[in-house]
Amino acid sequence: MCEYLSKEGYCVVSLRRTGSKLPFVRKCEKLFTKKEKSVHNEHVDFLSMFSNNNNKETKDGEENDGLISKLKFIQADRERAYTEHGFLEIEFTTVYEYLHLLRLVSEKVNAYANDVMIIHAAAVSDFYIPWSELASHKIQSNALETSGNLFANFSSTPKMLKMCRDVWAPNAFCVSFKLETDASIIKQKTLSAMEKYNMHCIVANELDKRYDEVTIFQKEELQVVGGGGEEEEEEEEEEERKKTGGRVDAFSLLRDPSEEDIEKQLVDELKRRHEEYASKRVSS
């Protein structure tokens, strides 16, 4: 999503775990994985385009010319993101680093008020070992000789969505994601998360369809209308109002077959909603 956000003019600050997919570079990897069909060679080999194999020189030369052209286009996009839009990547290794960086960045960008959109794309870690409980030294190999078993006690990683939304960056438009494997509980889990964390938008998707289909849930604030008239509400919608403090709009988004991935369409939709949110806040 970072690439498309930058193209839309956002100054992107990306918190990224060391070793995870790199913005822009991931597109290069796709080009090479499409080129390499062998199941025994699934790694991304950027140097293969410079191969001097004479038996395949003509065919590979034509393919590599096309690859070089596409790579140059991707590099131009990356260069533009860094030089014109201030694209910034911040890497972290541990969950402790992430939580600290999340707070630091959220508090800093909050000064830009309505111009800020914070996207929590994925949970960094569901479980962790609290710092106070970490061992000071390595586990000795003979530790199993007495008990025969090795146990590790994990705690649930603190959820910082609500802190980010209500305390660190209350002026920002906050978006989170909800990924499930069971389609029948996606809506229920998303509404529960919306109530718990007070997100403006939640992007819900099913694991098997995550590259092609998402549903955007957004809370609409209740409006009090005078005149004493009472509107008849469906029981389910009324329950949603009680839970989230407003009506919940669900919008399904399907990947356009002409698009490489669904992220561009998703960014376009989130940008529209962010601008609408910011406009309402300014007018009020």
C-alpha positions as CSV (number, residue, x, y, z in Angstrom):
1,M,0.0,0.0,0.0
2,C,2.9,2.4,0.6
3,E,3.7,2.8,-3.1
4,Y,0.1,3.8,-3.9
5,L,-0.2,6.1,-0.9
6,S,2.9,7.9,-2.0
7,K,1.6,8.2,-5.6
8,E,-1.5,9.9,-4.1
9,G,0.7,12.6,-2.5
10,Y,0.9,11.2,1.0
11,C,4.2,11.6,2.8
12,V,4.5,8.0,4.0
13,V,6.2,6.9,7.2
14,S,6.4,3.1,7.1
15,L,7.2,1.0,10.2
16,R,8.5,-2.3,8.8
17,R,9.9,-5.4,10.4
18,T,13.4,-6.2,9.2
19,G,13.2,-8.9,6.6
20,S,9.6,-8.2,5.5
21,K,8.6,-7.2,2.0
22,L,10.2,-3.9,0.8
23,P,8.0,-1.3,-0.9
24,F,8.7,-1.1,-4.7
25,V,11.2,-4.0,-4.5
26,R,8.3,-6.4,-4.0
27,K,7.2,-5.6,-7.5
28,C,10.6,-6.5,-8.9
29,E,10.3,-9.8,-7.1
30,K,7.0,-10.5,-8.8
31,L,8.6,-9.9,-12.2
32,F,11.3,-12.5,-11.5
33,T,9.0,-15.1,-9.9
34,K,6.8,-14.9,-13.1
35,K,9.9,-15.4,-15.2
36,E,11.3,-18.3,-13.2
37,K,8.9,-21.3,-13.5
38,S,11.1,-24.0,-12.0
39,V,9.8,-25.3,-8.7
40,H,13.5,-25.9,-7.7
41,N,14.4,-22.2,-8.2
42,E,11.8,-20.2,-6.3
43,H,14.2,-17.6,-5.0
44,V,14.4,-14.2,-6.6
45,D,17.5,-14.0,-8.8
46,F,18.0,-10.5,-10.0
47,L,21.3,-11.4,-11.7
48,S,19.6,-13.9,-14.1
49,M,18.8,-11.1,-16.4
50,F,22.5,-10.7,-17.2
51,S,23.1,-14.4,-18.0
52,N,25.5,-15.1,-20.9
53,N,24.0,-18.5,-21.8
54,N,24.5,-18.6,-25.6
55,N,21.8,-21.3,-26.1
56,K,19.1,-19.0,-24.9
57,E,20.8,-15.6,-25.7
58,T,18.2,-14.3,-28.1
59,K,15.1,-15.3,-26.2
60,D,16.5,-14.2,-22.8
61,G,17.8,-11.0,-24.3
62,E,14.3,-10.0,-25.4
63,E,12.8,-11.0,-22.1
64,N,15.5,-9.2,-20.2
65,D,15.1,-6.0,-22.2
66,G,11.4,-6.0,-21.1
67,L,12.4,-6.7,-17.5
68,I,15.0,-3.8,-17.5
69,S,12.3,-1.5,-18.8
70,K,9.9,-2.4,-16.1
71,L,12.6,-2.2,-13.4
72,K,13.5,1.3,-14.5
73,F,9.9,2.3,-14.3
74,I,9.7,0.9,-10.7
75,Q,12.9,2.6,-9.8
76,A,11.6,5.9,-11.1
77,D,8.5,5.5,-8.9
78,R,10.7,4.7,-5.9
79,E,13.0,7.7,-6.5
80,R,10.0,10.0,-6.9
81,A,8.5,8.7,-3.6
82,Y,11.8,9.4,-1.7
83,T,12.7,12.7,-3.3
84,E,9.3,14.4,-3.9
85,H,7.1,12.9,-1.2
86,G,9.5,12.3,1.7
87,F,9.0,8.6,1.8
88,L,10.5,7.3,5.1
89,E,11.1,3.7,6.1
90,I,11.8,2.8,9.7
91,E,12.8,-0.8,10.5
92,F,12.3,-2.6,13.7
93,T,13.3,-6.1,14.9
94,T,11.5,-6.6,18.2
95,V,8.0,-5.9,19.4
96,Y,9.4,-3.6,22.1
97,E,11.0,-1.5,19.4
98,Y,7.8,-1.4,17.4
99,L,5.6,-0.3,20.3
100,H,8.0,2.5,21.1
101,L,8.3,3.6,17.5
102,L,4.5,3.5,17.0
103,R,4.0,5.9,19.9
104,L,6.8,8.2,18.9
105,V,5.6,8.5,15.2
106,S,1.9,8.8,16.2
107,E,2.5,11.6,18.6
108,K,4.7,13.5,16.1
109,V,2.3,13.2,13.1
110,N,-0.7,14.2,15.3
111,A,0.5,17.8,14.9
112,Y,-0.7,17.7,11.3
113,A,-4.2,17.1,12.5
114,N,-6.7,16.3,9.7
115,D,-4.1,15.6,7.1
116,V,-2.9,12.4,8.8
117,M,-4.1,8.9,8.1
118,I,-2.7,6.1,10.2
119,I,-3.0,2.6,8.8
120,H,-2.4,-0.4,11.0
121,A,-2.0,-3.0,8.2
122,A,-1.3,-6.1,10.4
123,A,-0.7,-7.3,13.9
124,V,3.1,-7.3,14.5
125,S,2.8,-10.2,17.0
126,D,-0.1,-11.8,18.8
127,F,2.0,-13.1,21.7
128,Y,5.3,-12.0,23.3
129,I,7.4,-12.4,26.4
130,P,7.4,-9.3,28.6
131,W,10.7,-7.6,28.9
132,S,10.8,-8.2,32.7
133,E,10.4,-11.9,32.1
134,L,13.2,-12.3,29.5
135,A,16.1,-14.6,30.5
136,S,19.4,-12.8,31.0
137,H,21.4,-15.7,29.5
138,K,21.0,-18.4,26.9
139,I,19.1,-21.5,27.7
140,Q,21.5,-24.3,28.6
141,S,21.3,-27.5,26.5
142,N,21.3,-29.7,29.7
143,A,18.2,-27.9,31.0
144,L,16.1,-30.8,29.6
145,E,18.0,-33.5,31.4
146,T,16.1,-32.9,34.7
147,S,12.5,-32.3,33.5
148,G,12.6,-33.7,30.0
149,N,10.5,-30.8,28.7
150,L,11.0,-27.1,27.8
151,F,8.2,-24.6,28.3
152,A,7.9,-21.0,27.3
153,N,5.2,-18.8,28.8
154,F,3.8,-16.1,26.4
155,S,1.6,-13.1,27.1
156,S,-0.8,-11.4,24.8
157,T,0.9,-8.5,23.1
158,P,-0.7,-5.2,24.2
159,K,-3.2,-3.8,21.7
160,M,-2.2,-0.2,21.0
161,L,-4.9,0.6,18.5
162,K,-7.1,2.5,21.1
163,M,-4.1,4.3,22.5
164,C,-3.1,5.4,19.0
165,R,-6.7,6.4,18.2
166,D,-7.7,8.2,21.4
167,V,-4.4,9.4,23.0
168,W,-1.4,9.5,20.8
169,A,-3.0,10.7,17.5
170,P,-6.6,11.7,18.2
171,N,-6.6,14.0,15.2
172,A,-5.7,11.4,12.7
173,F,-8.0,9.3,10.5
174,C,-7.3,5.7,11.8
175,V,-7.6,2.6,9.8
176,S,-7.0,-1.0,10.9
177,F,-7.2,-4.4,9.3
178,K,-9.1,-7.6,10.3
179,L,-8.0,-10.9,8.7
180,E,-9.9,-14.1,9.4
181,T,-10.0,-17.6,8.0
182,D,-13.7,-18.1,8.7
183,A,-15.9,-15.9,6.5
184,S,-18.9,-16.4,8.8
185,I,-17.3,-14.5,11.7
186,I,-15.6,-11.6,9.8
187,K,-18.5,-9.1,10.3
188,Q,-19.0,-10.0,14.0
189,K,-15.3,-9.7,14.7
190,T,-14.9,-6.5,12.8
191,L,-17.8,-4.8,14.6
192,S,-16.4,-6.0,17.9
193,A,-13.0,-4.5,17.0
194,M,-14.7,-1.2,15.9
195,E,-16.5,-1.0,19.3
196,K,-13.3,-1.8,21.2
197,Y,-10.8,0.3,19.4
198,N,-12.9,3.1,18.0
199,M,-11.4,3.0,14.5
200,H,-12.7,5.2,11.8
201,C,-12.4,2.4,9.2
202,I,-11.6,-1.3,9.4
203,V,-10.6,-3.3,6.3
204,A,-11.8,-6.9,6.7
205,N,-10.7,-9.7,4.5
206,E,-10.6,-13.5,4.3
207,L,-7.3,-15.2,4.1
208,D,-8.0,-17.1,0.9
209,K,-9.3,-14.1,-0.9
210,R,-7.1,-11.3,0.6
211,Y,-5.5,-10.4,-2.7
212,D,-8.8,-10.1,-4.6
213,E,-11.5,-9.0,-2.2
214,V,-11.9,-6.8,0.9
215,T,-14.8,-5.2,2.8
216,I,-14.4,-1.7,4.3
217,F,-16.4,-1.1,7.5
218,Q,-16.9,2.5,8.5
219,K,-18.8,3.9,11.4
220,E,-21.3,6.7,10.7
221,E,-21.9,9.0,13.6
222,L,-25.5,9.2,14.8
223,Q,-27.4,12.3,13.9
224,V,-30.1,13.6,16.2
225,V,-33.1,14.8,14.2
226,G,-35.8,16.9,15.8
227,G,-39.6,16.6,15.2
228,G,-40.4,13.6,17.4
229,G,-40.5,11.2,14.5
230,E,-39.2,7.7,15.1
231,E,-37.5,5.7,12.3
232,E,-38.0,1.9,12.2
233,E,-34.7,0.1,12.3
234,E,-33.9,-3.4,11.5
235,E,-32.9,-5.4,14.6
236,E,-29.4,-6.1,13.4
237,E,-28.7,-2.5,12.4
238,E,-30.0,-1.2,15.7
239,E,-27.6,-3.6,17.5
240,E,-24.8,-2.3,15.5
241,R,-25.7,1.3,16.4
242,K,-25.7,0.4,20.0
243,K,-22.3,-1.2,19.8
244,T,-20.5,1.3,17.7
245,G,-22.3,4.6,18.5
246,G,-23.5,4.9,14.9
247,R,-24.6,3.2,11.8
248,V,-21.9,0.9,10.3
249,D,-21.5,1.0,6.5
250,A,-20.0,-2.1,4.8
251,F,-18.5,-1.6,1.3
252,S,-17.2,-4.6,-0.6
253,L,-14.3,-4.0,-3.0
254,L,-13.3,-6.5,-5.7
255,R,-10.0,-6.4,-7.5
256,D,-10.2,-5.0,-11.0
257,P,-8.9,-7.7,-13.4
258,S,-6.8,-5.1,-15.1
259,E,-5.0,-4.2,-11.9
260,E,-2.0,-6.1,-10.6
261,D,-3.3,-6.1,-7.0
262,I,-6.2,-4.7,-5.0
263,E,-4.1,-2.2,-3.1
264,K,-4.5,0.7,-5.6
265,Q,-8.3,0.5,-5.5
266,L,-8.2,0.2,-1.7
267,V,-5.9,3.3,-1.4
268,D,-8.2,5.3,-3.7
269,E,-11.2,4.4,-1.5
270,L,-9.4,5.1,1.8
271,K,-8.1,8.4,0.4
272,R,-11.7,9.4,-0.5
273,R,-13.0,8.6,2.9
274,H,-10.1,10.4,4.6
275,E,-10.7,13.5,2.6
276,E,-14.4,13.4,3.5
277,Y,-13.6,13.0,7.1
278,A,-11.1,15.9,7.1
279,S,-13.6,18.1,5.3
280,K,-16.3,17.5,7.9
281,R,-13.9,18.2,10.7
282,V,-12.8,21.5,9.1
283,S,-16.4,22.6,8.5
284,S,-17.5,21.8,12.0
